[in-house]
Every structure is written in structure tokens, then in C-alpha cells.
Amino acid sequence: MSDVILKIDHLKKYFPVKAKMFSGGKGTVHAVDDVCFEIKKGETFGLVGESGCGKSTLSRTILNLVPADGGTITFNGEDITGLKGRKMEKIRRKMRMIFQKPYGSLNPRERVKDIIGAPLKIHHAVPDGEIENEVLRLMDMVGLNREWLNRYPHEFSGGQRQRIGIARALAGNPELIICDEPVSALDVSIQSQVLNLLKDLQKEFELTYLFISHNLSVVKFMADRIAVMYLGVIVELADSDEIYENAAHPYTKALLSAIPEAKTTQKKERIILNGDIPSPVNPPEGCRFCTRCPFVEERCRTERPELVQIKPGHYAACFLAGKGGGDHV
């Protein structure tokens, strides 16, 4: 039996956009463009990149909240690309999501017991008469007081709301949870509590996470492997320690150089990226990063580097790193 729980193969998601007045024509946003990776059971797979690079669109495409325009999504060996209705509902019982904004993802008119209990009802995970007891059990798991069962979202702090979102994601015993910037809207002191909770739950229930964030420090704490995304494509993928110690792609190196360090004996040189950020409507013909890369060569502007293996388990989409060879991801 394969230890791969989720396989993304050449996934694409484009959005048509109307042109501005007097400009004529139409355009297409290349939000996710030929993305490939695998997630193993029980691991935390980190996905990092700047805001707007396509991370959240990728997560929603995986869940079929928006339809893919190309490629395949395989969950537990089953091709779920384009599934709809009851077939997709069955998959979503085992694949859940924790959203970025804890208040915006909770219905303000529903009580905690209804918010957490909704997936249990939809997927018939437990008999109706046992739903409240299961909700209380989930509240215990995430550290919420049982006395808050009948409260509304506005009566909670941001960290407490996110715990409600985590409890809802756990309802029905999922196998894969997509964490889309789950702590970015929280205070730093609360972030650590939520991250430690996610780690404890993963260990206890053998969960698998796709952990999405723009914060590399957070991803370093959480992830076993990391993929770096830029303008709709994966530019580097490796084990967490390998990414932080031996980054190969210029964009990854620039991101790492921006991480503040509390204790260091050697001053870290900050890599400043110049040049224009390309529009996802009209991305560069060659490497997506060529307009900002300090090491750009002429071929980078016309040829798109593929994501190839530069050493065991370490992949990069860069001509300087890959030397034009290696195995494809």
C-alpha cells in the first residue's frame, strides 16, 4: 500500500479576467500553473510563498471548491479531479480545511455546537442523538470550555475562534487537513499556542497536514518537507532542514535572508530583490523569477526551467541549480 495520501500532478487553475476600459481584449490569470508534488501519510507538507502566488487557490482546487483546468488530483489512490455532489462529499469527510480568518470562516448566527456539529450532520459521522456529546469531546480536544457550547463567535477571542475552526476540521476523523494560513491573523503569543495544538493533534490522531503560509519561521517549526511557490509554480522542494541549510533557488535564498534571527554570531546578509514583479496575467515566457533574479541569464528569459532533482529528495527549478539534468518531480 502506498504511503502517499495526496498526489498533485501537473495541476492548473486559470481565471479569465476582463480587460480594463479602452485596453481591448481579455486576459487570463495563471494562478496555478503545472504544479506537481506528493504528500506522505502522517507528514506536514509546507507550502510557502508571497501573498498572491497561488497558495490558497491551490488549496481550494485540491478540495474541488474551484474546478481544475488541467492535471490530476489523487487522494488515497483515487482520482478525485472534477468530482462533484455526493462523490466529492464523501472525499471531503476525509479531507478538511482550516481557514485563514477565524472570524470570517464562522457563521456569526450559529452557536458553537452548530458550527462544530455541522460536518457531523452533513457526513452522518455519528447518530443525531450523539452529536452534542461528540461536539463536547472535540471541544475538550482543542481546549475549549464545555460551558461555551451555546455561545456565538463574536463572544470569543481570535485564538478561541481558531480553536473552534480546528475542532470543526477534526469532526468526523479526517485523514488530511489543509491549513491555509491558520495563524496569520492571530497575535504572536496566540500563534504558538495554536501551532503547538496542531502538532499535538497530529501526533495523537496520525493526521496529515498541508500547511500553507507566507511565514517561513512558522513553516520551519511545523513542516517535514517544504515546497516554495512563486507566481503559480513550484520553484523548490526539499526536506525542511535541507531547504533552510542548502537552499538552491535564488528566490528561496531571498526569502530565507529576510527571516529575523534573535541570536546569531554572524550577521546575515539580506538579499534585496530588484526588478518588477510580473503580472500573473502575463507571466514571463521563461523562468517566472527572471525579472527579479540577481543571477539571471539570457536563457532564463526564454526557457522555462523544469523542477528537477539536484540531489536526493531536493528539487529546484533553476538552470544554475539543476545544471539542466536530474529526475523530474
C-alpha positions as CSV (number, residue, x, y, z in Angstrom):
1,M,0.0,0.0,0.0
2,S,1.4,3.4,-0.9
3,D,2.3,5.9,1.8
4,V,1.3,8.8,-0.4
5,I,-2.0,10.3,0.6
6,L,-2.2,13.1,-1.9
7,K,-0.6,13.4,-5.3
8,I,-0.8,16.6,-7.4
9,D,0.2,16.0,-11.0
10,H,0.6,19.0,-13.4
11,L,-2.3,20.8,-11.8
12,K,-3.5,24.0,-13.4
13,K,-6.0,26.7,-12.5
14,Y,-6.6,29.8,-14.6
15,F,-9.1,32.6,-14.2
16,P,-10.3,34.7,-17.1
17,V,-10.2,38.5,-16.4
18,K,-11.9,41.3,-18.3
19,A,-9.6,43.9,-19.7
20,K,-9.7,47.5,-18.4
21,M,-11.7,50.0,-20.3
22,F,-10.2,51.1,-23.6
23,S,-7.4,48.5,-23.4
24,G,-9.2,45.9,-25.5
25,G,-9.1,42.1,-25.3
26,K,-9.1,39.8,-22.3
27,G,-6.6,38.1,-20.2
28,T,-6.1,35.0,-18.0
29,V,-4.6,34.8,-14.5
30,H,-2.2,31.8,-14.3
31,A,-3.0,31.2,-10.6
32,V,-1.7,27.6,-10.5
33,D,0.4,26.6,-13.5
34,D,1.6,23.0,-13.9
35,V,2.2,22.2,-10.2
36,C,3.4,18.7,-9.1
37,F,4.0,17.3,-5.6
38,E,3.2,14.4,-3.3
39,I,2.2,14.4,0.4
40,K,3.0,11.3,2.5
41,K,0.7,10.0,5.2
42,G,1.5,11.5,8.6
43,E,3.7,14.3,7.5
44,T,3.3,18.0,7.4
45,F,4.0,19.4,3.9
46,G,4.7,23.1,4.0
47,L,3.8,25.4,1.1
48,V,5.4,28.9,1.3
49,G,5.5,32.0,-0.9
50,E,4.5,35.6,-1.1
51,S,0.8,36.6,-0.9
52,G,-0.8,36.2,-4.3
53,C,1.5,33.5,-5.6
54,G,-1.4,30.9,-5.8
55,K,-1.2,29.0,-2.5
56,S,-4.8,29.5,-1.4
57,T,-6.1,28.9,-5.0
58,L,-4.1,25.6,-5.0
59,S,-5.8,24.5,-1.7
60,R,-9.2,25.3,-3.0
61,T,-8.6,23.5,-6.2
62,I,-7.4,20.4,-4.3
63,L,-10.8,20.4,-2.4
64,N,-12.7,21.0,-5.7
65,L,-14.1,24.2,-4.3
66,V,-12.9,25.6,-7.7
67,P,-12.5,23.3,-10.7
68,A,-9.1,22.4,-12.1
69,D,-8.3,23.5,-15.6
70,G,-5.7,20.7,-16.1
71,G,-3.8,18.0,-14.4
72,T,-5.0,15.5,-11.8
73,I,-5.6,15.3,-8.0
74,T,-5.2,11.8,-6.5
75,F,-6.4,11.2,-2.9
76,N,-5.6,7.8,-1.3
77,G,-5.1,6.3,-4.8
78,E,-8.4,7.7,-6.2
79,D,-8.5,10.3,-8.9
80,I,-10.8,13.0,-7.5
81,T,-10.3,15.6,-10.2
82,G,-13.6,17.2,-11.0
83,L,-15.7,15.1,-8.6
84,K,-19.0,16.7,-7.7
85,G,-22.0,16.1,-5.5
86,R,-22.1,13.1,-3.2
87,K,-18.9,11.6,-4.5
88,M,-17.0,14.7,-3.5
89,E,-18.8,15.0,-0.2
90,K,-17.5,11.5,0.6
91,I,-14.0,12.7,-0.1
92,R,-14.4,15.9,2.0
93,R,-15.2,13.8,5.0
94,K,-11.6,12.7,5.0
95,M,-10.1,16.0,3.7
96,R,-10.8,19.1,5.7
97,M,-9.6,22.7,5.8
98,I,-8.7,25.3,8.5
99,F,-9.2,28.8,7.1
100,Q,-7.0,31.9,7.5
101,K,-9.5,34.2,9.1
102,P,-11.1,32.6,12.2
103,Y,-14.0,35.0,12.4
104,G,-14.8,35.2,8.7
105,S,-15.0,31.4,8.4
106,L,-17.5,31.0,11.2
107,N,-21.2,31.8,10.7
108,P,-22.0,34.6,13.2
109,R,-25.6,33.4,13.6
110,E,-24.7,29.9,14.7
111,R,-23.7,28.7,18.1
112,V,-20.5,26.8,18.7
113,K,-22.4,23.5,19.0
114,D,-23.9,24.0,15.5
115,I,-20.6,25.2,13.9
116,I,-18.6,22.2,15.1
117,G,-21.5,19.8,14.7
118,A,-22.2,20.8,11.1
119,P,-19.8,18.3,9.4
120,L,-21.1,15.5,11.7
121,K,-24.6,16.1,10.4
122,I,-23.6,16.6,6.7
123,H,-21.5,13.4,6.6
124,H,-23.6,11.4,9.1
125,A,-20.5,10.7,11.1
126,V,-22.4,9.9,14.3
127,P,-26.1,9.4,15.0
128,D,-28.1,12.6,15.6
129,G,-28.6,11.8,19.2
130,E,-24.8,11.6,19.8
131,I,-23.8,14.8,18.0
132,E,-23.7,17.1,21.1
133,N,-21.6,14.6,23.0
134,E,-19.2,14.4,20.1
135,V,-19.0,18.2,19.9
136,L,-18.2,18.3,23.6
137,R,-15.4,15.8,23.0
138,L,-14.0,17.9,20.2
139,M,-14.1,21.0,22.4
140,D,-12.1,19.1,25.0
141,M,-9.5,18.1,22.4
142,V,-8.9,21.7,21.3
143,G,-9.0,23.3,24.8
144,L,-12.4,25.0,24.7
145,N,-14.5,25.2,27.9
146,R,-17.7,23.0,27.6
147,E,-19.7,25.8,29.1
148,W,-19.2,27.8,25.8
149,L,-21.3,25.3,23.9
150,N,-24.1,27.8,23.3
151,R,-22.0,30.9,22.7
152,Y,-21.7,32.7,19.4
153,P,-18.4,33.5,17.5
154,H,-18.4,37.2,18.5
155,E,-18.1,36.2,22.1
156,F,-14.6,34.7,21.6
157,S,-11.1,35.9,21.0
158,G,-9.2,35.3,17.8
159,G,-7.3,32.3,19.2
160,Q,-10.5,30.8,20.6
161,R,-12.3,31.2,17.3
162,Q,-9.5,29.4,15.5
163,R,-9.8,26.6,18.0
164,I,-13.4,26.3,17.0
165,G,-12.3,26.1,13.4
166,I,-9.8,23.4,14.3
167,A,-12.5,21.4,16.2
168,R,-14.8,21.7,13.1
169,A,-12.0,20.4,10.9
170,L,-11.4,17.4,13.2
171,A,-15.1,16.4,13.2
172,G,-15.6,13.1,11.5
173,N,-12.0,11.9,11.9
174,P,-10.3,13.3,8.7
175,E,-7.1,12.0,7.3
176,L,-5.8,15.2,5.6
177,I,-6.2,18.7,6.9
178,I,-5.3,21.7,4.7
179,C,-4.2,24.6,7.0
180,D,-4.4,27.8,4.9
181,E,-2.5,30.5,6.8
182,P,-4.1,29.2,10.1
183,V,-2.2,31.6,12.4
184,S,-1.5,34.7,10.2
185,A,-4.5,36.6,11.7
186,L,-3.5,35.9,15.3
187,D,-1.2,37.6,17.8
188,V,2.3,36.1,18.0
189,S,1.6,34.9,21.6
190,I,-1.5,33.1,20.4
191,Q,0.2,31.7,17.3
192,S,2.5,29.5,19.3
193,Q,-0.5,28.0,21.3
194,V,-2.4,27.1,18.1
195,L,0.7,25.7,16.4
196,N,1.5,23.5,19.4
197,L,-2.1,22.4,19.4
198,L,-1.9,21.4,15.8
199,K,1.3,19.4,16.4
200,D,-0.2,17.6,19.4
201,L,-3.3,16.7,17.5
202,Q,-1.3,15.4,14.6
203,K,0.7,13.1,16.9
204,E,-2.3,11.8,18.7
205,F,-4.5,11.2,15.7
206,E,-1.9,10.5,13.0
207,L,-3.1,13.4,10.9
208,T,-1.5,14.7,7.7
209,Y,-1.2,18.4,7.1
210,L,-0.8,20.6,4.0
211,F,0.4,23.7,5.8
212,I,0.2,26.9,3.8
213,S,1.9,30.1,5.0
214,H,3.9,33.1,3.9
215,N,5.9,33.0,7.2
216,L,9.0,30.8,6.8
217,S,9.6,30.7,10.6
218,V,6.2,29.2,11.2
219,V,6.7,26.7,8.4
220,K,10.1,25.7,9.7
221,F,8.5,24.9,13.0
222,M,5.7,22.8,11.5
223,A,6.8,21.2,8.3
224,D,8.7,18.0,7.5
225,R,9.1,19.0,3.8
226,I,8.6,22.3,2.1
227,A,7.7,23.5,-1.4
228,V,8.4,27.1,-2.3
229,M,5.8,28.7,-4.7
230,Y,6.3,31.7,-6.9
231,L,3.8,33.2,-9.3
232,G,1.8,30.0,-9.7
233,V,4.7,27.5,-9.9
234,I,6.8,25.4,-7.5
235,V,10.4,26.6,-7.7
236,E,12.0,24.4,-5.0
237,L,11.0,21.4,-2.9
238,A,13.0,19.6,-0.2
239,D,13.1,18.4,3.4
240,S,12.7,21.3,5.8
241,D,16.3,21.2,7.1
242,E,17.7,20.9,3.6
243,I,15.7,24.0,2.5
244,Y,17.0,26.1,5.3
245,E,20.6,24.9,5.2
246,N,21.1,24.4,1.4
247,A,18.6,26.4,-0.5
248,A,19.3,26.2,-4.2
249,H,16.8,28.6,-5.9
250,P,17.6,32.4,-5.7
251,Y,14.0,33.1,-4.7
252,T,14.2,30.7,-1.7
253,K,17.5,32.2,-0.7
254,A,16.0,35.7,-0.7
255,L,13.0,34.6,1.4
256,L,15.3,32.9,3.9
257,S,17.5,36.0,4.2
258,A,14.5,38.0,5.3
259,I,13.9,35.9,8.4
260,P,14.9,37.8,11.6
261,E,17.2,35.9,13.9
262,A,17.2,36.6,17.7
263,K,20.6,35.1,18.4
264,T,23.4,34.9,15.8
265,T,27.2,35.3,15.9
266,Q,27.4,36.2,12.3
267,K,25.5,38.9,10.6
268,K,23.3,37.5,7.9
269,E,23.4,39.3,4.5
270,R,19.9,40.4,3.4
271,I,19.2,39.7,-0.3
272,I,17.3,42.6,-1.8
273,L,15.2,41.7,-4.9
274,N,15.0,44.4,-7.5
275,G,13.1,44.5,-10.7
276,D,9.4,44.3,-11.4
277,I,7.0,41.6,-10.1
278,P,5.4,40.1,-13.2
279,S,1.6,40.1,-13.6
280,P,0.0,36.6,-13.3
281,V,-2.0,37.7,-16.4
282,N,1.2,38.0,-18.4
283,P,3.9,35.9,-16.8
284,P,7.4,35.8,-18.3
285,E,7.9,33.3,-21.1
286,G,10.9,31.7,-19.4
287,C,11.6,31.5,-15.7
288,R,8.9,33.2,-13.7
289,F,11.5,34.7,-11.4
290,C,13.8,36.1,-14.2
291,T,12.6,39.8,-13.8
292,R,13.8,39.8,-10.2
293,C,16.7,37.3,-10.1
294,P,20.2,38.7,-9.4
295,F,21.7,35.8,-11.4
296,V,19.5,35.9,-14.5
297,E,21.0,34.6,-17.7
298,E,19.7,35.1,-21.3
299,R,18.2,31.6,-21.5
300,C,16.2,32.3,-18.3
301,R,14.2,34.9,-20.2
302,T,13.1,32.5,-23.0
303,E,13.3,28.9,-21.5
304,R,11.2,27.7,-18.5
305,P,13.3,25.6,-16.1
306,E,11.6,22.4,-15.0
307,L,11.5,21.2,-11.4
308,V,14.3,18.6,-11.4
309,Q,16.2,16.7,-8.7
310,I,19.5,18.2,-7.9
311,K,20.3,15.8,-5.1
312,P,18.3,13.0,-3.4
313,G,14.9,14.5,-2.3
314,H,15.9,18.0,-3.3
315,Y,14.2,19.6,-6.3
316,A,14.7,23.0,-7.9
317,A,13.5,24.8,-11.0
318,C,16.7,26.8,-11.8
319,F,19.3,26.3,-14.5
320,L,22.1,27.3,-12.1
321,A,20.9,24.7,-9.5
322,G,19.9,21.9,-11.8
323,K,22.5,22.2,-14.5
324,G,19.9,21.0,-17.0
325,G,19.7,17.4,-15.7
326,G,18.2,15.3,-13.0
327,D,15.0,13.5,-12.4
328,H,11.7,15.3,-12.7
329,V,9.5,15.6,-9.6
